[in-house]
Amino acid sequence: MIAPTCDGSDVGEAWLAHQWASLLSERFELTLLTTFKRGHVPASLQLPGIRVIEWAEPPGVGRFERLNSLMEPGYLPFYVKARRWIRARLAEGEQFDIAHQVIPASMRYPSPAAGLGIPLVLGPLGGSLESPPAFASEEGAIPWYQRLRSIDGFRLRHDPLLRRSFESADCVVGIAPYVRDLLAGLSIRRFETMSDVAMHDVHPPVDRAGRSGPVRLLHVGRIVRTKGLRDVIRALHLLRDLDLALDVLGEGNDREACEELVHDLGLDDRVAFHGQVPRAVVDGFYERADVFVFPSYREPGGSVVLEAMSFGLPLVVCDRGGPAANVDESCAFRIPAVSPAQMATECASALRALALDPELRRRMGAAARARAASTHLWTHRLERMTALYAAVTRRRPSTADD
C-alpha cells in the first residue's frame, strides 16, 4: 500500500490512509510505504501489526497545511524513495500480489509503482473539478497554488510520468463518475467508482416527530464560496413566508461576505453562525436539524454528506462531484449548478417541498440512513476493494493467514 501520509491522529487524506491500512491489514499481509510528520507518532508505532517502510517528511513541508494539502511538496522525494525501495525489493526476488496507491486523492501525482510489473490499483481518486463559469466571479482572488488545478487536464494529456501511471494501472478507482470523463483521453484498462470517504457505523435513529418551532436547516463545512452557503442564504430569502432557521457550522474566508449577505437580506433572525465547534457539538446539531443543505459545487468527496445521512437527514446537494454520487433521489434533492440565481431558486424549491411536508422529510431521512448503512460503511469499501483485487490479479490475493 502506497500512501505518502498515514496518520490516525490527523485529518483528511492522512486519516483516510490510516483507515485503509487498518482495514486491509486485517485481511492481507500488508507492506505500507509512507512518511511521517515531525512531531507526530509514526505509522510504524500506530500500526504495529503492519510492515511499515517510512521516511521522515522533508523539513519545512508541514508549516503551511493548506498549501501542503494542495501541492504536496513532499511528494517528489517520497516518490523517488518509494520507487527505489520497490525496485530494490523486486531485484532481491521479493514478490507482491498487488500495489495499491490510496492517496493522494488528486489525479496530478504519478505512482512510484507504475510500470514495475506489479498489478496496480490507483484510488479512489478525485479532485480537478472546475467551478461552473457563472460562479467564478463571486469567488474573488484565488491563491496561486489553488489555480494549479487548471493545468491538471494538460498534464493528464502530456505528462509522460502521469500518463504512464494511469495507462499502466490495472484499475483506476474514481470517487464519482466525473473522474472517468476527466480521464477520457487516456487508455484506461479498467475504471470503477467508489467514494473515498466512509463511516465505521451509522448513528442511532433520531425521532424528529412532534417537533415544534421552525424547520431547522443545517450547513456544515468550511465557509468558502464553493461550498454553496451564499446560495442557501439566497434561497432562504425566497422563503420568507415559511418558518425556517439555518445553523451554519465552520469557518472560512467567505464568512464575512455571507454575514453581510444575511444582514442585507434581512435574515439576521433566521441564520446563526456558530463557527468551528468540537466534534461532539457537531453531532448535536445533526440531531436537532430537520434538513441538511449543502449545495457545494466543487466537492470531490463530501464526508459531511455521509454524516448527515447517518443521522437520518434528508439532503439538498449540488448535482456534481462526490455528494451527488453518494446519494440518490430517495434521500436527496440534487440541484444543478448553472448560475447563482438558478441555484438559489432551485434550492428554495427543494427546501419548500421539505418544509411543507413532514412526512416527506421523514421518508427521505429514513432512506438516507438506510443508504448510509447499506452502502457507505468502511466494511463495504473493504469488501469491494477485496473483490477488485481478485479481479485485477485474476486470483485471490494472499491473505495474512496464508
Secondary structure, DSSP 8 states (H G I E B T S, - for coil): -EEEE--TTS-HHHHHHHHHHHHHHHHB--EEEEEE-TTS--HHHH-TTSEEEEEE--TTGGGSHHHHHHH-TTHHHHHHHHHHHHHHHHHTT---S-EEE----BTT---TTTTSSS-EEEEEEB------HHHHTTS----GGGGGGGGHHHHHHH-HHHHHHHHH-SEEEESSTHHHHHTTTS--S-EEE--S--BS--------TT--SSEEEEEES---GGG-HHHHHHHHHTTTTS-EEEEEE---TTHHHHHHHHHHTT-TTTEEEEES--HHHHHHHHHH-SEEEE--TT-S--HHHHHHHHTT--EEEESSHHHHHH--TTTEEEE--S-HHHHHHHHHHHHHHHHH-HHHHHHHHHHHHHHHHHHSBHHHHHHHHHHHHHHHHTS---BTT-
